[in-house]
Amino acid sequence: MTVPMLKIGAVLSTMAMVTNWMSQTLPSLVGLNGTTISRGGTSERIVSALYPSPEEGWQIYSSAQDADGKCICTVVAPAQNMCNRDPRSRQLRQLMEKVQNISQSMEVLDLRTYRDLQYVRNTESLMKVVDGKLKVASDNPRSLNPKGFQELKDKVTELLPLLPVLEQYKTDAKMILRLREEVRNLSLVLMAIQEEMGAYDYEELRQRVLLLETRLHSCMQKLGCGKLTGVSNPITVRASGSRFGSWMTDTMIPSSDNRVWSMDGYFKGRRVLEYRTMNDFMKGQNFVQHLLPHPWAGTGHVVFNGSLYYNKYQSNIIIKYHFRSRSVLVQRSLSGAGYNNTFPYSWGGSSDIDLMVDENGLWAVYTTIPNAGNIVISRLEPQSLEVLQTWDTGFPKRSAGESFMICGTLYVTNSHLAGAKIYFAYYTNTSSYEYTDIPFHNQYSHISMMDYNPRERVLYTWNNGHQVLYNVTLFQVIKTSGD
């Protein structure tokens, strides 16, 4: 009995940072994937969509067909903070605000009551004296001579400040009655909400959402590598720094490291800013500074597994700098590689050596004199920085605007200026190349850094002082063991 053949072609369009910073800061830009599987050699599609609106929940459409009769299943996920926009949640938030106001009023009442009570206690002895004198005068009116009358009058005058205190007590008593009524109303509303939604509805919903997100993410990871077929519209994250620079997150898969690093400039820089999260980077807050022991050249830096890999200024030396220990773990010369604007990209900027990471590991893109200025790709061992394998693409590096690696394939842009597109691809698995025509919107007209992050499946770019993200669409063929 033979195992039937199963081939699945898939278009994977991923919207970045589904469970990280974008869901909080840019919820309207986040999406997850739906999956379609068909047998007998028929292609499979994965349909990706933005959230139609933050109020809509999980939507699963199945048993639909496209124009070619292929089955389509689409999953549209809500923003993670959807529950915060639920009408019942808004009602709860309003109730919490009321409770907070009541608490503040109670604190004011408590402080005022304590202060006035102290005043009353201090005047207690005075009131006893006045009361005694009044009793004596009442029992024996003749004993109240002019001097005694004046003393009694003075004592009463001392008690006059008590009148506004007593008036305040009356006002506070009315406030207490009002607060009591508000608390009673709050209790009734909370009971009604609890009866409507049940005691565990939100917790159960949250667990279901997390489970579905985990399953979708797992599916996305299993689909893995593919051929680039499209690039999304740009998502501008921040405008900061000079015209040239680089920014990145850790490319390690898997990783829970949400830090963001920014390196402004391409010439003799040593200052690296480390932000705690993407949201902090967007706001320019909560960062620490690393001062590198050696200056960098170009913008082709990459962070992998907590270490920064960069090209040392005026050399072809690659340095591995560990952020937590703030030390250089290893440095090694990339034999024969040009440097100091010998073989840069078309925009210059000492971009001779471009380091990058994809699903297959750490890469160096550069060129040498023996290769006549054509782009050379070398796969590096991340610990020792030794060259594991090298490919000559035959493509002149000075004609390239920028380049990046996805799934072992080098993609090259034809320019760093407006109107750029991805028009050359070199496949290391087959040592072959082809010319492509993949447009993308170069919004700010001068890209000086473009790198793929395999963990988030997005392109990071530094575009004329703007930090910009692009989502990617991949086409892939997955074969079973029976193929």
C-alpha positions as CSV (number, residue, x, y, z in Angstrom):
1,M,0.0,0.0,0.0
2,T,1.5,3.3,-1.0
3,V,1.2,6.5,0.9
4,P,-0.8,9.0,-1.1
5,M,1.1,12.1,-2.2
6,L,0.3,15.3,-0.5
7,K,1.6,18.6,-1.8
8,I,0.6,21.9,-0.3
9,G,1.3,25.2,-1.9
10,A,0.8,28.1,0.5
11,V,0.9,31.8,0.5
12,L,1.9,32.9,3.9
13,S,1.2,36.5,4.7
14,T,2.0,37.4,8.2
15,M,1.2,40.6,10.1
16,A,4.1,41.2,12.5
17,M,4.2,41.1,16.3
18,V,0.8,39.5,16.8
19,T,1.3,38.9,20.5
20,N,3.8,41.7,21.2
21,W,4.0,45.5,20.9
22,M,1.7,46.1,17.8
23,S,-1.4,44.6,19.4
24,Q,-1.2,47.4,22.1
25,T,0.1,50.3,20.0
26,L,-1.2,49.7,16.5
27,P,-4.1,47.2,16.8
28,S,-5.5,48.2,13.4
29,L,-2.4,46.9,11.7
30,V,-2.3,43.4,13.2
31,G,-3.6,40.2,11.5
32,L,-3.3,36.4,11.8
33,N,-3.5,33.7,9.2
34,G,-6.2,31.4,8.0
35,T,-5.3,28.1,6.3
36,T,-6.6,26.2,3.3
37,I,-5.6,22.6,2.4
38,S,-6.5,20.7,-0.7
39,R,-5.3,17.3,-2.0
40,G,-4.3,15.9,-5.4
41,G,-1.6,18.5,-6.2
42,T,-4.1,21.4,-5.9
43,S,-2.5,24.5,-4.4
44,E,-3.2,25.7,-0.9
45,R,-3.7,29.3,0.1
46,I,-3.3,31.0,3.4
47,V,-5.4,34.1,3.5
48,S,-4.4,37.0,5.7
49,A,-6.6,39.9,6.7
50,L,-6.5,42.9,8.9
51,Y,-9.1,43.2,11.6
52,P,-12.3,44.7,10.1
53,S,-12.9,46.5,13.4
54,P,-11.7,46.3,17.0
55,E,-15.2,45.3,18.1
56,E,-15.4,42.2,16.0
57,G,-14.3,38.9,17.7
58,W,-12.8,35.7,16.3
59,Q,-14.3,35.0,12.8
60,I,-13.7,31.6,11.1
61,Y,-15.0,31.2,7.5
62,S,-14.8,27.7,6.0
63,S,-16.2,25.7,3.1
64,A,-15.7,28.7,0.7
65,Q,-14.3,28.5,-2.8
66,D,-12.3,30.8,-4.9
67,A,-12.7,31.3,-8.7
68,D,-10.6,28.2,-9.4
69,G,-12.7,26.0,-7.1
70,K,-10.1,25.8,-4.4
71,C,-11.2,25.5,-0.8
72,I,-10.5,28.6,1.4
73,C,-10.6,28.9,5.1
74,T,-9.9,32.2,6.7
75,V,-9.4,33.1,10.4
76,V,-9.6,36.7,11.4
77,A,-8.4,37.4,14.9
78,P,-9.5,40.4,17.0
79,A,-7.1,42.8,18.7
80,Q,-5.9,41.5,22.0
81,N,-7.5,44.4,23.8
82,M,-10.9,43.6,22.3
83,C,-12.4,42.9,25.7
84,N,-11.5,46.3,26.8
85,R,-13.9,47.7,24.1
86,D,-16.7,45.3,25.0
87,P,-19.8,47.3,26.1
88,R,-19.9,45.4,29.4
89,S,-16.2,46.2,29.9
90,R,-16.9,49.9,29.3
91,Q,-19.7,49.6,31.9
92,L,-17.4,48.0,34.3
93,R,-14.8,50.7,33.7
94,Q,-17.4,53.4,34.4
95,L,-18.3,51.6,37.6
96,M,-14.7,51.4,38.6
97,E,-14.4,55.1,38.0
98,K,-17.4,55.7,40.3
99,V,-16.0,53.5,43.0
100,Q,-12.7,55.4,42.7
101,N,-14.6,58.7,43.1
102,I,-16.5,57.4,46.1
103,S,-13.3,56.2,47.7
104,Q,-11.7,59.6,47.2
105,S,-14.8,61.3,48.7
106,M,-14.6,58.9,51.7
107,E,-11.0,59.8,52.2
108,V,-11.9,63.5,52.2
109,L,-14.7,62.8,54.7
110,D,-12.4,60.8,56.9
111,L,-9.7,63.5,57.0
112,R,-12.2,66.3,57.6
113,T,-14.1,64.3,60.3
114,Y,-10.8,63.5,62.1
115,R,-9.7,67.1,62.0
116,D,-13.1,68.5,63.3
117,L,-13.3,65.8,66.0
118,Q,-10.0,66.9,67.3
119,Y,-11.3,70.5,67.4
120,V,-14.4,69.4,69.3
121,R,-12.4,67.5,71.8
122,N,-10.2,70.5,72.4
123,T,-13.2,72.7,73.2
124,E,-14.9,70.1,75.4
125,S,-13.4,71.5,78.6
126,L,-14.5,75.0,77.5
127,M,-18.0,73.8,77.0
128,K,-18.1,72.3,80.5
129,V,-17.0,75.6,82.0
130,V,-19.7,77.5,80.0
131,D,-22.2,74.9,81.0
132,G,-21.3,75.2,84.7
133,K,-21.5,79.0,84.7
134,L,-24.9,78.9,83.0
135,K,-26.2,76.5,85.7
136,V,-25.0,78.8,88.5
137,A,-26.5,81.8,86.8
138,S,-29.8,79.9,86.3
139,D,-30.0,78.8,89.9
140,N,-28.9,82.2,91.3
141,P,-29.4,85.0,88.8
142,R,-28.1,87.6,91.4
143,S,-24.7,85.9,91.4
144,L,-24.1,87.0,87.8
145,N,-22.4,90.4,88.3
146,P,-21.1,92.5,85.4
147,K,-17.7,90.8,85.6
148,G,-19.1,87.3,85.6
149,F,-21.4,88.2,82.7
150,Q,-18.5,89.4,80.7
151,E,-16.5,86.2,81.3
152,L,-19.4,84.1,80.3
153,K,-19.8,86.2,77.1
154,D,-16.1,85.7,76.3
155,K,-16.4,82.0,76.8
156,V,-19.4,81.8,74.5
157,T,-17.5,83.8,71.9
158,E,-14.7,81.2,72.0
159,L,-17.2,78.6,71.1
160,L,-18.5,80.4,68.0
161,P,-16.0,78.7,65.6
162,L,-17.9,75.5,66.5
163,L,-20.9,76.6,64.4
164,P,-19.3,76.2,60.9
165,V,-17.9,72.8,62.1
166,L,-21.4,71.7,63.0
167,E,-22.7,73.0,59.6
168,Q,-20.0,71.0,57.9
169,Y,-21.1,67.9,59.8
170,K,-24.6,68.5,58.5
171,T,-23.3,68.7,54.9
172,D,-21.2,65.6,55.4
173,A,-24.2,63.7,56.7
174,K,-26.0,64.5,53.5
175,M,-23.0,63.4,51.4
176,I,-22.8,60.1,53.3
177,L,-26.5,59.5,52.5
178,R,-25.7,60.2,48.8
179,L,-22.7,57.9,48.8
180,R,-24.7,55.2,50.4
181,E,-27.3,55.4,47.7
182,E,-24.5,55.3,45.0
183,V,-22.9,52.3,46.5
184,R,-26.3,50.5,46.6
185,N,-26.9,51.3,42.9
186,L,-23.4,50.1,42.1
187,S,-24.1,46.8,43.8
188,L,-27.3,46.3,41.8
189,V,-25.5,47.0,38.5
190,L,-22.6,44.7,39.3
191,M,-25.0,41.9,40.2
192,A,-26.8,42.4,36.9
193,I,-23.6,42.3,35.0
194,Q,-22.4,39.2,36.8
195,E,-25.7,37.4,36.0
196,E,-25.4,38.4,32.4
197,M,-21.8,37.4,31.7
198,G,-21.3,34.7,34.3
199,A,-18.4,34.5,36.8
200,Y,-15.8,33.1,34.4
201,D,-16.7,34.3,30.9
202,Y,-13.8,36.6,30.4
203,E,-11.2,34.2,31.9
204,E,-12.6,31.4,29.7
205,L,-12.5,33.7,26.6
206,R,-9.0,34.8,27.4
207,Q,-7.8,31.2,27.6
208,R,-9.5,30.3,24.4
209,V,-7.9,33.3,22.6
210,L,-4.5,32.3,23.9
211,L,-5.0,28.7,22.8
212,L,-6.1,29.7,19.3
213,E,-3.2,32.2,19.0
214,T,-0.7,29.5,20.1
215,R,-2.2,27.0,17.5
216,L,-2.1,29.6,14.7
217,H,1.5,30.6,15.6
218,S,2.5,26.9,15.7
219,C,0.9,26.4,12.3
220,M,2.8,29.4,11.0
221,Q,6.1,28.1,12.3
222,K,5.5,24.7,10.7
223,L,4.8,26.2,7.4
224,G,8.2,27.8,7.8
225,C,10.2,28.8,4.7
226,G,9.0,29.9,1.4
227,K,9.6,32.1,-1.6
228,L,9.0,35.8,-1.4
229,T,6.1,36.9,-3.5
230,G,5.0,40.2,-2.0
231,V,5.8,43.0,0.4
232,S,3.1,45.0,2.3
233,N,2.7,48.7,2.5
234,P,5.2,50.4,4.9
235,I,4.3,50.8,8.6
236,T,6.2,53.8,10.0
237,V,7.1,53.0,13.6
238,R,9.0,56.1,14.5
239,A,10.9,59.1,13.0
240,S,14.2,59.5,14.8
241,G,18.0,59.9,14.3
242,S,19.8,61.0,11.2
243,R,19.3,60.0,7.5
244,F,21.3,56.8,7.9
245,G,21.2,54.2,10.6
246,S,19.9,50.8,11.7
247,W,17.5,49.3,14.2
248,M,16.5,45.8,15.1
249,T,15.1,43.2,17.5
250,D,16.6,39.8,18.3
251,T,16.4,37.4,15.4
252,M,16.7,34.2,17.5
253,I,13.9,31.7,17.0
254,P,12.2,31.1,19.4
255,S,12.9,34.0,21.8
256,S,11.0,36.0,24.4
257,D,13.4,38.9,24.2
258,N,11.4,42.0,23.3
259,R,14.2,44.6,23.4
260,V,14.9,47.0,20.5
261,W,18.3,48.4,19.5
262,S,19.0,51.5,17.6
263,M,22.3,52.6,16.0
264,D,22.3,56.0,14.5
265,G,24.7,56.8,11.6
266,Y,27.1,54.6,9.6
267,F,30.5,56.3,10.3
268,K,32.6,55.6,13.4
269,G,29.6,55.1,15.6
270,R,29.9,53.4,19.1
271,R,26.6,54.4,20.8
272,V,23.9,51.7,20.9
273,L,20.6,52.5,22.5
274,E,18.7,49.5,24.0
275,Y,15.0,49.9,24.6
276,R,13.0,47.6,26.9
277,T,10.1,47.0,24.4
278,M,9.0,48.2,21.0
279,N,6.4,50.4,22.7
280,D,9.3,52.1,24.6
281,F,11.2,52.6,21.4
282,M,8.2,54.2,19.7
283,K,7.9,56.6,22.7
284,G,11.7,57.1,23.0
285,Q,11.7,56.1,26.7
286,N,13.1,53.4,29.1
287,F,16.4,52.8,27.3
288,V,20.0,52.2,28.3
289,Q,23.2,53.0,26.4
290,H,25.9,50.7,25.3
291,L,29.3,52.2,24.3
292,L,31.0,49.7,22.0
293,P,34.7,49.1,22.6
294,H,35.3,49.4,18.8
295,P,33.4,51.7,16.4
296,W,31.2,50.3,13.6
297,A,31.1,50.8,9.8
298,G,28.0,50.7,7.7
299,T,24.5,49.8,8.8
300,G,24.6,46.0,8.2
301,H,24.4,45.1,11.9
302,V,22.3,42.3,13.4
303,V,21.3,41.0,16.8
304,F,21.2,37.3,17.3
305,N,20.7,35.5,20.6
306,G,21.5,38.5,22.8
307,S,24.6,39.5,20.9
308,L,25.3,42.3,18.3
309,Y,27.3,41.3,15.2
310,Y,28.8,44.2,13.4
311,N,31.7,45.3,11.1
312,K,34.6,47.0,12.8
313,Y,35.4,50.5,11.4
314,Q,38.1,50.6,8.7
315,S,38.5,46.8,8.6
316,N,36.9,43.6,7.4
317,I,36.7,42.3,11.0
318,I,33.4,41.1,12.3
319,I,32.8,41.6,16.1
320,K,30.4,39.7,18.3
321,Y,29.4,41.9,21.2
322,H,27.3,40.5,24.1
323,F,24.9,43.0,25.5
324,R,24.3,41.6,29.0
325,S,28.0,41.2,29.8
326,R,28.9,44.3,27.8
327,S,31.9,42.5,26.4
328,V,33.3,41.3,23.0
329,L,33.0,37.5,22.9
330,V,34.8,37.0,19.6
331,Q,36.1,38.9,16.6
332,R,37.3,37.5,13.3
333,S,38.5,38.8,9.9
334,L,36.3,38.0,6.9
335,S,39.1,37.0,4.6
336,G,39.3,39.0,1.4
337,A,36.2,41.1,2.1
338,G,36.4,44.7,0.9
339,Y,35.9,47.5,3.4
340,N,36.0,51.3,3.8
341,N,33.7,51.9,0.8
342,T,35.6,49.6,-1.5
343,F,32.5,47.6,-2.4
344,P,29.4,49.3,-0.8
345,Y,25.8,49.3,-1.9
346,S,24.8,52.0,-4.4
347,W,24.1,54.4,-1.5
348,G,27.7,54.1,-0.1
349,G,27.9,54.6,3.6
350,S,30.7,52.0,4.2
351,S,28.1,49.3,3.5
352,D,30.8,46.9,2.3
353,I,29.8,44.1,4.8
354,D,26.1,43.4,5.5
355,L,25.4,40.9,8.3
356,M,22.0,39.3,8.5
357,V,20.1,36.3,10.0
358,D,17.3,34.2,8.5
359,E,15.7,30.8,9.3
360,N,19.0,29.1,8.3
361,G,21.3,31.1,10.5
362,L,23.9,33.9,10.3
363,W,25.1,35.3,7.0
364,A,27.6,37.8,5.7
365,V,26.9,39.6,2.3
366,Y,30.0,41.3,0.9
367,T,32.4,41.1,-2.1
368,T,36.1,40.7,-2.8
369,I,38.6,41.7,-5.5
370,P,38.9,38.1,-6.8
371,N,35.1,38.1,-7.2
372,A,35.3,41.3,-9.3
373,G,32.9,43.2,-7.0
374,N,30.1,40.7,-7.3
375,I,28.0,39.9,-4.3
376,V,29.4,37.0,-2.2
377,I,27.2,35.2,0.4
378,S,28.9,33.4,3.3
379,R,27.1,31.4,6.0
380,L,28.9,31.9,9.3
381,E,29.1,29.9,12.5
382,P,27.6,32.2,15.2
383,Q,29.9,31.2,18.0
384,S,33.3,31.3,16.2
385,L,32.4,33.4,13.2
386,E,34.1,30.9,10.9
387,V,32.9,30.7,7.3
388,L,30.9,27.5,6.7
389,Q,30.1,27.9,3.0
390,T,30.3,30.6,0.4
391,W,28.4,31.4,-2.8
392,D,29.3,33.8,-5.7
393,T,26.1,35.3,-7.0
394,G,27.6,37.0,-10.0
395,F,25.6,40.2,-9.2
396,P,27.5,43.5,-9.0
397,K,27.2,44.8,-5.4
398,R,27.5,48.5,-6.5
399,S,24.3,48.0,-8.5
400,A,22.3,46.9,-5.5
401,G,20.4,49.3,-3.3
402,E,20.1,46.9,-0.4
403,S,19.6,43.2,0.2
404,F,18.3,40.7,2.8
405,M,18.1,36.9,3.3
406,I,14.8,34.9,3.7
407,C,15.0,31.1,4.0
408,G,18.5,30.9,2.4
409,T,17.6,33.2,-0.5
410,L,19.2,36.5,-1.0
411,Y,16.8,39.2,-2.3
412,V,18.3,42.4,-3.8
413,T,16.7,45.7,-4.5
414,N,17.5,47.7,-7.6
415,S,17.9,51.0,-5.8
416,H,17.8,52.7,-2.4
417,L,15.8,55.6,-3.8
418,A,12.1,56.1,-4.7
419,G,10.7,53.6,-7.2
420,A,12.8,50.7,-5.8
421,K,11.7,47.1,-6.2
422,I,13.1,43.7,-5.4
423,Y,14.4,42.4,-8.7
424,F,17.1,39.8,-8.1
425,A,17.0,36.6,-6.0
426,Y,19.9,34.1,-5.4
427,Y,19.0,30.7,-4.0
428,T,21.8,29.1,-2.0
429,N,20.1,25.7,-1.8
430,T,20.4,25.3,-5.6
431,S,23.2,27.9,-6.3
432,S,20.9,29.5,-8.9
433,Y,19.4,32.9,-9.5
434,E,16.5,34.6,-11.2
435,Y,15.3,38.2,-11.8
436,T,12.1,39.1,-10.0
437,D,9.6,42.0,-10.0
438,I,8.4,42.5,-6.5
439,P,7.4,46.2,-5.9
440,F,7.4,47.9,-2.5
441,H,6.6,51.4,-1.5
442,N,9.8,53.3,-0.6
443,Q,7.9,56.0,1.3
444,Y,10.7,58.2,2.4
445,S,12.9,57.7,-0.7
446,H,16.3,56.8,0.9
447,I,16.7,53.3,2.4
448,S,20.1,52.8,4.2
449,M,19.2,49.5,5.9
450,M,16.9,46.7,5.1
451,D,16.9,43.4,7.1
452,Y,14.6,40.5,7.5
453,N,13.7,39.2,11.0
454,P,12.7,35.5,10.9
455,R,11.2,35.5,14.3
456,E,8.7,38.2,13.5
457,R,8.7,37.7,9.7
458,V,9.0,41.3,8.8
459,L,11.5,43.6,7.1
460,Y,13.1,46.3,9.2
461,T,14.2,49.4,7.3
462,W,15.9,52.7,8.1
463,N,14.4,55.1,5.6
464,N,15.7,58.7,5.6
465,G,15.5,59.0,9.4
466,H,12.3,56.9,9.7
467,Q,12.1,53.4,11.2
468,V,9.8,51.4,9.0
469,L,8.4,47.8,8.9
470,Y,7.2,45.8,6.0
471,N,5.3,42.5,6.2
472,V,6.1,39.8,3.7
473,T,4.1,37.2,1.7
474,L,5.8,33.9,1.1
475,F,4.8,31.1,-1.2
476,Q,5.8,27.6,-0.1
477,V,5.6,24.0,-1.1
478,I,5.4,21.5,1.7
479,K,6.1,17.8,0.9
480,T,5.1,14.8,3.1
481,S,7.5,11.9,3.7
482,G,5.7,10.0,0.9
483,D,6.8,12.4,-1.8
